[in-house]
Amino acid sequence: MDGIGAVAERFLLAVLDRGDLSAVEEIFSPDHVLHYPLLPDLPDGHDGVRQLVTRKRRAFPDLVVRVDELLVHDLTVVARATLGGTNTGESMVALPTTGKSAMTQGIYWFRFREGRVAETWVGIDCLVVALQTGAVIPSGERLTTPDPGWI
């Protein structure tokens, strides 16, 4: 992998997987915009990326990231990754630390400008993580299907 695909892969494997925050300035533009609904309070720019990685790795100190697929088109890279780890650290959100392991899929959508990531959208199946770690326990009640007329 080379070009912008390699840059996106470097974020996932060097920064997120191994926690190497020294690469953030090389990978992301100073005015980088981060879209991550789970942590809407993260600032834009390098600090937001550092905080995202730090909070994930504090919650899951043994976090492992595997890139399953990487698609490059023009100035966009989309990565599908598997993330796993043990929830032994600080909670990323208002859920208890459980000491249990979880594995889930994530989608990272990167928009590039001048060779660096200018904007990132992150989609992680957080409900799967909460259920696997026991932070959320299903009630056993069936969810009802909404009335199709609401659309």
Short mmCIF file of the C-alpha atoms (twelve columns), coordinates in Angstrom:
data_MODEL
# 
_entry.id   MODEL 
# 
loop_
_atom_site.group_PDB 
_atom_site.id 
_atom_site.type_symbol 
_atom_site.label_atom_id 
_atom_site.label_alt_id 
_atom_site.label_comp_id 
_atom_site.label_asym_id 
_atom_site.label_seq_id 
_atom_site.Cartn_x 
_atom_site.Cartn_y 
_atom_site.Cartn_z 
_atom_site.pdbx_PDB_model_num 
ATOM 1   C CA . MET A 1   0.000   0.000  0.000  1 
ATOM 2   C CA . ASP A 2   1.302   3.453  -0.864 1 
ATOM 3   C CA . GLY A 3   0.063   7.027  -1.148 1 
ATOM 4   C CA . ILE A 4   -2.906  8.135  0.919  1 
ATOM 5   C CA . GLY A 5   -3.910  4.524  1.586  1 
ATOM 6   C CA . ALA A 6   -0.610  4.013  3.401  1 
ATOM 7   C CA . VAL A 7   -1.195  7.180  5.431  1 
ATOM 8   C CA . ALA A 8   -4.634  5.968  6.574  1 
ATOM 9   C CA . GLU A 9   -3.226  2.527  7.359  1 
ATOM 10  C CA . ARG A 10  -0.427  4.147  9.372  1 
ATOM 11  C CA . PHE A 11  -2.982  5.905  11.549 1 
ATOM 12  C CA . LEU A 12  -4.844  2.667  12.231 1 
ATOM 13  C CA . LEU A 13  -1.790  0.480  12.847 1 
ATOM 14  C CA . ALA A 14  0.860   2.809  14.275 1 
ATOM 15  C CA . VAL A 15  -1.224  5.402  16.087 1 
ATOM 16  C CA . LEU A 16  -4.415  3.602  17.126 1 
ATOM 17  C CA . ASP A 17  -3.082  0.041  17.464 1 
ATOM 18  C CA . ARG A 18  0.329   0.824  18.975 1 
ATOM 19  C CA . GLY A 19  -0.446  4.220  20.529 1 
ATOM 20  C CA . ASP A 20  2.310   6.126  18.691 1 
ATOM 21  C CA . LEU A 21  1.010   9.683  19.073 1 
ATOM 22  C CA . SER A 22  4.216   11.152 17.592 1 
ATOM 23  C CA . ALA A 23  2.853   10.480 14.084 1 
ATOM 24  C CA . VAL A 24  -0.338  12.541 14.514 1 
ATOM 25  C CA . GLU A 25  1.138   15.782 13.100 1 
ATOM 26  C CA . GLU A 26  2.466   13.995 10.019 1 
ATOM 27  C CA . ILE A 27  -0.804  12.187 9.286  1 
ATOM 28  C CA . PHE A 28  -3.424  14.847 10.084 1 
ATOM 29  C CA . SER A 29  -3.752  18.459 8.954  1 
ATOM 30  C CA . PRO A 30  -3.661  21.081 11.742 1 
ATOM 31  C CA . ASP A 31  -7.320  21.972 11.072 1 
ATOM 32  C CA . HIS A 32  -8.471  18.333 10.914 1 
ATOM 33  C CA . VAL A 33  -12.205 17.834 11.587 1 
ATOM 34  C CA . LEU A 34  -13.212 14.706 13.507 1 
ATOM 35  C CA . HIS A 35  -16.746 13.285 13.349 1 
ATOM 36  C CA . TYR A 36  -17.194 10.716 16.129 1 
ATOM 37  C CA . PRO A 37  -20.714 10.686 17.622 1 
ATOM 38  C CA . LEU A 38  -19.666 8.682  20.698 1 
ATOM 39  C CA . LEU A 39  -17.311 11.485 21.792 1 
ATOM 40  C CA . PRO A 40  -18.802 14.711 20.409 1 
ATOM 41  C CA . ASP A 41  -16.771 16.838 22.858 1 
ATOM 42  C CA . LEU A 42  -13.448 16.096 21.149 1 
ATOM 43  C CA . PRO A 43  -11.832 19.203 19.660 1 
ATOM 44  C CA . ASP A 44  -10.776 19.482 16.036 1 
ATOM 45  C CA . GLY A 45  -7.118  19.480 15.057 1 
ATOM 46  C CA . HIS A 46  -4.276  17.359 16.337 1 
ATOM 47  C CA . ASP A 47  -5.507  17.536 19.941 1 
ATOM 48  C CA . GLY A 48  -8.800  15.861 19.031 1 
ATOM 49  C CA . VAL A 49  -7.020  12.937 17.363 1 
ATOM 50  C CA . ARG A 50  -4.641  12.574 20.327 1 
ATOM 51  C CA . GLN A 51  -7.555  12.632 22.775 1 
ATOM 52  C CA . LEU A 52  -9.495  10.050 20.739 1 
ATOM 53  C CA . VAL A 53  -6.566  7.637  20.690 1 
ATOM 54  C CA . THR A 54  -5.708  8.271  24.353 1 
ATOM 55  C CA . ARG A 55  -9.278  7.717  25.539 1 
ATOM 56  C CA . LYS A 56  -9.652  4.500  23.495 1 
ATOM 57  C CA . ARG A 57  -6.346  3.131  24.747 1 
ATOM 58  C CA . ARG A 58  -7.121  4.073  28.371 1 
ATOM 59  C CA . ALA A 59  -10.438 2.218  28.200 1 
ATOM 60  C CA . PHE A 60  -8.819  -0.750 26.391 1 
ATOM 61  C CA . PRO A 61  -5.074  -0.726 27.240 1 
ATOM 62  C CA . ASP A 62  -4.463  -3.883 25.177 1 
ATOM 63  C CA . LEU A 63  -6.364  -2.515 22.160 1 
ATOM 64  C CA . VAL A 64  -5.600  -4.364 18.928 1 
ATOM 65  C CA . VAL A 65  -6.569  -3.034 15.503 1 
ATOM 66  C CA . ARG A 66  -6.592  -5.134 12.339 1 
ATOM 67  C CA . VAL A 67  -7.225  -3.518 8.957  1 
ATOM 68  C CA . ASP A 68  -9.600  -5.829 7.095  1 
ATOM 69  C CA . GLU A 69  -10.154 -3.745 3.976  1 
ATOM 70  C CA . LEU A 70  -8.897  -0.456 2.585  1 
ATOM 71  C CA . LEU A 71  -10.489 1.331  -0.366 1 
ATOM 72  C CA . VAL A 72  -8.924  4.362  -2.045 1 
ATOM 73  C CA . HIS A 73  -10.790 6.680  -4.413 1 
ATOM 74  C CA . ASP A 74  -9.489  10.109 -5.439 1 
ATOM 75  C CA . LEU A 75  -8.842  11.909 -2.127 1 
ATOM 76  C CA . THR A 76  -10.856 9.494  0.032  1 
ATOM 77  C CA . VAL A 77  -9.837  6.363  1.915  1 
ATOM 78  C CA . VAL A 78  -12.360 4.084  3.601  1 
ATOM 79  C CA . ALA A 79  -11.077 1.456  6.007  1 
ATOM 80  C CA . ARG A 80  -12.953 -1.433 7.591  1 
ATOM 81  C CA . ALA A 81  -11.176 -2.601 10.708 1 
ATOM 82  C CA . THR A 82  -11.628 -5.060 13.536 1 
ATOM 83  C CA . LEU A 83  -10.915 -3.667 16.996 1 
ATOM 84  C CA . GLY A 84  -10.585 -5.718 20.151 1 
ATOM 85  C CA . GLY A 85  -9.365  -5.403 23.691 1 
ATOM 86  C CA . THR A 86  -10.073 -5.796 27.365 1 
ATOM 87  C CA . ASN A 87  -12.012 -3.073 29.181 1 
ATOM 88  C CA . THR A 88  -9.704  -2.628 32.176 1 
ATOM 89  C CA . GLY A 89  -9.081  1.114  32.071 1 
ATOM 90  C CA . GLU A 90  -11.002 4.366  32.343 1 
ATOM 91  C CA . SER A 91  -14.407 4.420  30.690 1 
ATOM 92  C CA . MET A 92  -14.679 6.401  27.443 1 
ATOM 93  C CA . VAL A 93  -18.295 7.235  28.273 1 
ATOM 94  C CA . ALA A 94  -20.521 6.906  31.331 1 
ATOM 95  C CA . LEU A 95  -20.362 3.097  31.460 1 
ATOM 96  C CA . PRO A 96  -18.648 0.978  34.109 1 
ATOM 97  C CA . THR A 97  -15.262 -0.663 33.566 1 
ATOM 98  C CA . THR A 98  -15.871 -4.417 33.545 1 
ATOM 99  C CA . GLY A 99  -12.547 -6.168 32.947 1 
ATOM 100 C CA . LYS A 100 -14.104 -8.125 30.061 1 
ATOM 101 C CA . SER A 101 -12.958 -8.356 26.450 1 
ATOM 102 C CA . ALA A 102 -14.796 -7.226 23.344 1 
ATOM 103 C CA . MET A 103 -14.300 -7.245 19.592 1 
ATOM 104 C CA . THR A 104 -16.178 -5.181 17.030 1 
ATOM 105 C CA . GLN A 105 -16.019 -3.694 13.542 1 
ATOM 106 C CA . GLY A 106 -15.238 -0.077 12.767 1 
ATOM 107 C CA . ILE A 107 -15.457 2.048  9.644  1 
ATOM 108 C CA . TYR A 108 -13.045 4.953  9.209  1 
ATOM 109 C CA . TRP A 109 -13.691 7.390  6.368  1 
ATOM 110 C CA . PHE A 110 -10.770 9.714  5.666  1 
ATOM 111 C CA . ARG A 111 -10.825 12.774 3.383  1 
ATOM 112 C CA . PHE A 112 -7.359  13.945 2.343  1 
ATOM 113 C CA . ARG A 113 -5.977  17.365 1.435  1 
ATOM 114 C CA . GLU A 114 -2.349  17.909 0.430  1 
ATOM 115 C CA . GLY A 115 -1.331  14.398 1.507  1 
ATOM 116 C CA . ARG A 116 -2.736  14.592 5.040  1 
ATOM 117 C CA . VAL A 117 -6.074  13.664 6.570  1 
ATOM 118 C CA . ALA A 118 -8.301  16.757 6.662  1 
ATOM 119 C CA . GLU A 119 -11.514 15.121 7.897  1 
ATOM 120 C CA . THR A 120 -12.408 11.780 9.499  1 
ATOM 121 C CA . TRP A 121 -15.713 10.048 10.138 1 
ATOM 122 C CA . VAL A 122 -15.643 7.133  12.604 1 
ATOM 123 C CA . GLY A 123 -18.357 4.516  12.964 1 
ATOM 124 C CA . ILE A 124 -17.942 1.847  15.658 1 
ATOM 125 C CA . ASP A 125 -20.578 -0.645 16.797 1 
ATOM 126 C CA . CYS A 126 -20.482 0.504  20.409 1 
ATOM 127 C CA . LEU A 127 -23.574 -1.477 21.421 1 
ATOM 128 C CA . VAL A 128 -21.733 -4.706 20.589 1 
ATOM 129 C CA . VAL A 129 -18.826 -3.579 22.773 1 
ATOM 130 C CA . ALA A 130 -21.144 -2.622 25.649 1 
ATOM 131 C CA . LEU A 131 -22.947 -5.973 25.463 1 
ATOM 132 C CA . GLN A 132 -19.748 -8.052 25.169 1 
ATOM 133 C CA . THR A 133 -18.091 -6.302 28.091 1 
ATOM 134 C CA . GLY A 134 -21.232 -6.514 30.229 1 
ATOM 135 C CA . ALA A 135 -21.416 -2.734 30.597 1 
ATOM 136 C CA . VAL A 136 -24.976 -3.021 29.273 1 
ATOM 137 C CA . ILE A 137 -27.115 -6.036 30.058 1 
ATOM 138 C CA . PRO A 138 -30.038 -6.901 27.772 1 
ATOM 139 C CA . SER A 139 -33.357 -6.836 29.576 1 
ATOM 140 C CA . GLY A 140 -34.777 -9.826 27.742 1 
ATOM 141 C CA . GLU A 141 -37.588 -7.713 26.386 1 
ATOM 142 C CA . ARG A 142 -38.144 -7.763 22.662 1 
ATOM 143 C CA . LEU A 143 -37.868 -4.508 20.833 1 
ATOM 144 C CA . THR A 144 -40.955 -3.558 18.916 1 
ATOM 145 C CA . THR A 145 -40.805 -2.683 15.269 1 
ATOM 146 C CA . PRO A 146 -41.697 0.976  14.693 1 
ATOM 147 C CA . ASP A 147 -44.762 1.806  12.669 1 
ATOM 148 C CA . PRO A 148 -43.588 2.149  9.041  1 
ATOM 149 C CA . GLY A 149 -45.679 5.298  8.804  1 
ATOM 150 C CA . TRP A 150 -43.143 7.240  10.851 1 
ATOM 151 C CA . ILE A 151 -40.789 7.491  7.872  1 
# 
